[in-house]
Structure formats: structure tokens, C-alpha cells
Amino acid sequence: MERYETPTAASAMERYFDIARKFNMDPAQMALQFISTRPFVTSSIIGATNLEQLKTNIESIQIDVPEAMLREIDETHLIYSNPCP
């Protein structure tokens, strides 16, 4: 787990959380919907440790991801392309 506990990882996560908040979306839902917009992804794996998380993940299929959000996610990825090497 140490590789995920870096200052760069924390900064990247905070920026992605900010994007989710800006668009009134749960961060997990944003992540799930983002990957569903990638043409090379044919399925996604969700993980949940409780029923509330499972409900949140399943409800993500009902959410549309605005183009503006996708642009901000792409911009963030350019800044933090490999936050946990």
C-alpha cells in the first residue's frame, strides 16, 4: 500500500474528488462512468464492502458524464499521469 500513499497520489485524488464535487457526482460513480466511456473497455469490475457502496456503484449506470467533466478528467490525467509509480 505504500506506493499509493504519496504526495502525488494525494494531490491527484483531491483533484479528481474536486471534479466529482463540481459536477455533483459521487467520486466512485464518476470513475465508473468515466471508464464506461472509454471505447477500449468492454466491462468494468466494481467493488463494495457494504450495501451502500454497492447501491452507489450500481446507480452509476444511470448517470451521464458531461463532456466538460471528461475534459477536466483528461486534463488532470495529463498533470498526474502516473501518481503511484
PLY file of the C-alpha trace (Angstrom):
ply
format ascii 1.0
element vertex 85
property float x
property float y
property float z
element edge 84
property int vertex1
property int vertex2
end_header
0.00 0.00 0.00
2.96 2.36 0.41
3.06 3.12 -3.30
-0.45 4.62 -3.02
0.42 6.87 -0.09
2.48 9.50 -1.85
2.05 13.27 -2.02
1.43 12.99 -5.76
-1.30 10.39 -5.22
-2.98 12.57 -2.61
-2.90 15.58 -4.93
-4.31 13.58 -7.83
-7.08 12.11 -5.69
-8.03 15.52 -4.36
-8.22 16.93 -7.86
-10.46 14.06 -9.02
-12.63 14.50 -5.90
-12.93 18.21 -6.72
-14.12 17.35 -10.23
-16.74 14.97 -8.85
-17.97 17.61 -6.37
-18.08 20.27 -9.08
-20.45 18.09 -11.12
-22.42 16.88 -8.06
-21.32 13.30 -8.53
-20.04 10.65 -6.18
-16.32 10.01 -6.93
-16.91 6.27 -7.35
-19.75 6.92 -9.77
-17.60 9.36 -11.71
-14.83 6.79 -12.00
-17.19 4.02 -13.09
-18.89 6.21 -15.67
-15.57 7.54 -16.94
-14.30 4.05 -17.71
-17.60 3.17 -19.36
-16.98 6.00 -21.86
-13.64 4.52 -22.97
-14.08 2.68 -26.28
-11.49 0.05 -25.34
-13.24 -1.00 -22.11
-15.70 -3.85 -22.57
-16.57 -4.38 -18.91
-15.82 -2.95 -15.50
-15.38 -4.56 -12.12
-16.99 -2.90 -9.15
-16.05 -3.44 -5.56
-18.01 -2.72 -2.44
-17.55 -3.51 1.22
-21.12 -2.65 2.20
-24.58 -2.40 0.67
-24.48 1.40 0.44
-21.33 1.26 -1.70
-22.88 -1.43 -3.88
-26.01 0.71 -4.33
-23.89 3.73 -5.26
-21.89 1.70 -7.77
-24.96 0.17 -9.40
-26.72 3.55 -9.64
-23.77 4.91 -11.62
-25.22 3.37 -14.79
-27.99 5.99 -14.68
-25.59 8.94 -14.74
-24.50 10.82 -17.82
-20.98 12.21 -17.84
-20.85 15.72 -19.31
-18.18 16.49 -21.89
-16.86 19.24 -19.61
-16.23 16.66 -16.90
-14.42 14.36 -19.32
-12.19 17.26 -20.37
-11.31 18.02 -16.74
-10.54 14.37 -16.07
-8.29 14.25 -19.14
-6.53 17.47 -18.07
-5.94 16.03 -14.61
-4.53 12.86 -16.12
-2.03 14.95 -18.09
-0.83 16.51 -14.85
-0.83 13.28 -12.82
-0.27 10.63 -15.49
1.41 8.19 -13.09
0.81 9.31 -9.50
1.69 5.93 -7.97
4.71 4.54 -9.84
0 1
1 2
2 3
3 4
4 5
5 6
6 7
7 8
8 9
9 10
10 11
11 12
12 13
13 14
14 15
15 16
16 17
17 18
18 19
19 20
20 21
21 22
22 23
23 24
24 25
25 26
26 27
27 28
28 29
29 30
30 31
31 32
32 33
33 34
34 35
35 36
36 37
37 38
38 39
39 40
40 41
41 42
42 43
43 44
44 45
45 46
46 47
47 48
48 49
49 50
50 51
51 52
52 53
53 54
54 55
55 56
56 57
57 58
58 59
59 60
60 61
61 62
62 63
63 64
64 65
65 66
66 67
67 68
68 69
69 70
70 71
71 72
72 73
73 74
74 75
75 76
76 77
77 78
78 79
79 80
80 81
81 82
82 83
83 84
